[in-house]
Amino acid sequence: MGNEHYFTNDPKSEFRPKTIRVELAGRPFQVQTAGGIFSPDHLDRGTEVLLNQVDAPPNAGVLLDLGCGWGAIALSLALQSPAAEVWAVDVNERALELTRQNAASLGLSNVQTATPEAVPDGLQLSEIWSNPPIRVGKAVLHEILSHWLPRLEPGGKAHLVVAKKLGADSLLTWINETLGRFGAAERTANDAGFRVLTFTRS
């Protein structure tokens, strides 16, 4: 892929879809992935920690997978909460297309895919689940979190998985110092070198 990153809007590498086997919501599935997106060859370890360490999502409401890739988190949320409205959001058009295909192949009608700017402004979120794109750099990451975390409804939660070596602890400090007027974050899990940070909207 050269200098192409998973946070590229329109990947230029050739689209070569492939099938991988994964476990989502405790069940085995086959999903489609491709190069030019995040973790195309397997379920990312951080995402796996997030899905295994956080309590099940609410049965209903609006759930957001922020930076969805091929849809691992969104598909898991939709499988566990069929009455919920699940939004899979990514800047990468290829990732969104794969998520659409995977949701359709799994028979999930409650998954919506969208670029960040296409999410309705008035949509209040019950929960955000994310393996955030740390490699976009701190400034962009902080801008992303500053936009989305305040959109949680009162009492809503955001669950973020971040590698300890990539600054999970400093990110926790930044969230509480910068977004503390909206709520509070704490470390709720620690596994395989990853931290799960949970922000609760006040």
C-alpha positions as CSV (number, residue, x, y, z in Angstrom):
1,M,0.0,0.0,0.0
2,G,3.0,2.3,0.1
3,N,2.1,5.4,2.1
4,E,-1.6,4.6,2.1
5,H,-3.2,4.4,5.6
6,Y,-6.5,2.9,6.8
7,F,-7.7,6.4,7.5
8,T,-7.4,7.3,3.8
9,N,-10.8,8.5,2.5
10,D,-10.6,6.7,-0.8
11,P,-7.9,3.9,-0.9
12,K,-6.1,3.7,-4.3
13,S,-4.8,0.2,-3.8
14,E,-6.6,-2.5,-5.9
15,F,-9.8,-3.7,-4.3
16,R,-9.3,-7.4,-3.6
17,P,-12.0,-8.6,-1.2
18,K,-11.2,-11.8,0.7
19,T,-13.1,-13.9,3.3
20,I,-11.8,-14.4,6.8
21,R,-13.3,-16.3,9.7
22,V,-14.0,-14.4,13.0
23,E,-15.9,-14.8,16.2
24,L,-18.4,-12.1,16.9
25,A,-20.8,-12.0,19.8
26,G,-19.7,-15.5,20.7
27,R,-20.5,-17.1,17.4
28,P,-18.3,-17.9,14.3
29,F,-18.9,-15.9,11.1
30,Q,-17.3,-15.4,7.7
31,V,-16.8,-11.7,6.7
32,Q,-15.4,-9.9,3.8
33,T,-12.3,-7.6,4.2
34,A,-9.7,-6.1,1.8
35,G,-6.5,-4.1,1.9
36,G,-6.6,-0.4,2.4
37,I,-8.6,-0.7,5.7
38,F,-7.8,-1.3,9.3
39,S,-6.8,-4.8,10.3
40,P,-7.9,-6.6,7.1
41,D,-6.4,-10.0,7.9
42,H,-7.9,-10.7,11.3
43,L,-9.9,-9.3,14.3
44,D,-7.5,-6.8,15.8
45,R,-6.3,-7.7,19.3
46,G,-7.4,-4.3,20.7
47,T,-10.9,-4.7,19.2
48,E,-11.0,-8.2,20.7
49,V,-10.1,-6.9,24.1
50,L,-12.9,-4.2,23.8
51,L,-15.5,-6.7,22.8
52,N,-14.6,-9.2,25.5
53,Q,-14.0,-6.8,28.4
54,V,-17.0,-4.5,28.2
55,D,-20.5,-5.4,29.3
56,A,-23.0,-6.1,26.6
57,P,-24.5,-3.0,25.0
58,P,-28.0,-1.8,25.8
59,N,-30.9,-3.6,24.1
60,A,-32.1,-0.5,22.4
61,G,-31.0,3.0,21.7
62,V,-28.4,4.5,19.3
63,L,-25.0,2.8,19.3
64,L,-22.0,4.1,17.4
65,D,-18.9,2.2,16.2
66,L,-16.4,5.1,15.6
67,G,-13.8,4.0,13.0
68,C,-15.6,0.9,12.0
69,G,-13.1,-0.7,9.5
70,W,-14.8,-3.8,8.1
71,G,-17.4,-3.6,10.8
72,A,-16.2,-5.9,13.7
73,I,-17.6,-3.7,16.5
74,A,-20.8,-2.6,14.6
75,L,-21.6,-6.2,13.7
76,S,-21.1,-7.4,17.2
77,L,-23.3,-4.6,18.6
78,A,-26.1,-5.3,16.1
79,L,-26.0,-9.1,16.8
80,Q,-26.3,-8.4,20.6
81,S,-28.8,-5.6,20.4
82,P,-31.2,-6.3,17.4
83,A,-33.6,-3.6,18.6
84,A,-30.8,-0.9,18.7
85,E,-29.9,1.5,15.9
86,V,-26.2,0.9,15.1
87,W,-24.2,3.5,13.3
88,A,-20.9,2.4,11.7
89,V,-18.8,5.5,11.0
90,D,-15.5,5.7,9.1
91,V,-13.8,8.2,6.8
92,N,-12.7,5.3,4.6
93,E,-15.3,4.6,1.9
94,R,-13.9,1.0,1.3
95,A,-14.4,0.3,5.0
96,L,-18.0,1.5,4.8
97,E,-18.8,-0.6,1.8
98,L,-17.3,-3.8,3.4
99,T,-19.3,-3.1,6.6
100,R,-22.5,-2.7,4.5
101,Q,-21.8,-6.0,2.7
102,N,-21.0,-7.8,6.0
103,A,-24.1,-6.5,7.7
104,A,-26.2,-7.7,4.7
105,S,-24.6,-11.1,4.6
106,L,-25.2,-11.6,8.4
107,G,-28.9,-10.5,7.9
108,L,-28.5,-7.4,10.1
109,S,-30.9,-4.7,9.1
110,N,-30.2,-2.4,12.0
111,V,-26.7,-1.2,10.8
112,Q,-26.3,2.2,9.2
113,T,-23.0,3.2,7.6
114,A,-21.9,6.8,7.2
115,T,-19.0,9.1,7.0
116,P,-18.6,11.3,10.1
117,E,-20.2,14.3,8.4
118,A,-23.2,12.3,7.2
119,V,-24.3,11.4,10.8
120,P,-27.4,13.6,11.6
121,D,-26.4,16.5,13.9
122,G,-29.3,15.9,16.3
123,L,-28.6,12.2,16.8
124,Q,-28.1,11.5,20.5
125,L,-25.9,8.5,21.2
126,S,-26.6,5.9,23.9
127,E,-23.1,4.4,23.6
128,I,-19.9,4.8,21.6
129,W,-17.6,1.9,21.1
130,S,-14.3,2.5,19.4
131,N,-10.8,1.3,18.7
132,P,-9.8,4.9,17.8
133,P,-7.3,5.7,15.1
134,I,-4.4,6.6,17.3
135,R,-2.0,6.8,14.4
136,V,-3.8,9.9,13.0
137,G,-1.8,11.8,15.6
138,K,-2.8,13.5,18.9
139,A,-4.3,16.7,17.4
140,V,-6.7,14.8,15.1
141,L,-7.5,12.2,17.7
142,H,-8.4,14.9,20.2
143,E,-10.5,16.7,17.7
144,I,-12.4,13.5,17.0
145,L,-13.1,12.8,20.6
146,S,-14.0,16.4,21.3
147,H,-16.7,16.1,18.6
148,W,-18.2,12.7,19.5
149,L,-18.0,12.3,23.3
150,P,-20.3,15.3,24.1
151,R,-22.9,13.8,21.7
152,L,-23.7,11.1,24.2
153,E,-27.0,11.3,26.0
154,P,-26.9,11.9,29.8
155,G,-25.6,8.7,31.4
156,G,-24.4,7.4,28.0
157,K,-21.0,5.8,27.8
158,A,-18.1,5.7,25.4
159,H,-15.8,2.7,25.5
160,L,-12.4,3.2,23.9
161,V,-9.6,0.6,23.7
162,V,-6.0,2.0,23.4
163,A,-2.7,0.3,23.7
164,K,-0.8,1.2,26.8
165,K,2.4,1.8,24.7
166,L,0.5,4.1,22.4
167,G,-0.5,6.5,25.2
168,A,-3.7,5.1,26.8
169,D,-2.9,6.7,30.2
170,S,-2.1,10.1,28.8
171,L,-5.2,10.0,26.8
172,L,-7.3,9.3,29.9
173,T,-5.7,12.3,31.6
174,W,-6.4,14.5,28.5
175,I,-10.1,13.4,28.4
176,N,-10.7,14.3,32.0
177,E,-8.8,17.6,31.8
178,T,-10.3,18.7,28.5
179,L,-13.8,17.2,28.4
180,G,-14.4,17.0,32.2
181,R,-17.3,19.5,31.9
182,F,-19.2,16.8,29.9
183,G,-18.5,13.8,32.1
184,A,-15.7,11.7,33.5
185,A,-13.5,8.9,32.2
186,E,-11.9,6.0,34.0
187,R,-9.9,2.9,33.1
188,T,-12.3,-0.1,33.3
189,A,-10.1,-2.9,31.9
190,N,-6.5,-3.8,31.3
191,D,-5.7,-6.8,29.1
192,A,-2.9,-7.9,26.8
193,G,-1.2,-4.4,26.8
194,F,-4.5,-2.6,26.1
195,R,-6.5,-0.3,28.3
196,V,-10.3,0.1,28.0
197,L,-11.2,3.7,28.9
198,T,-14.9,4.4,29.7
199,F,-16.2,7.9,29.5
200,T,-19.6,8.5,31.2
201,R,-21.6,11.5,30.1
202,S,-23.0,13.6,33.0
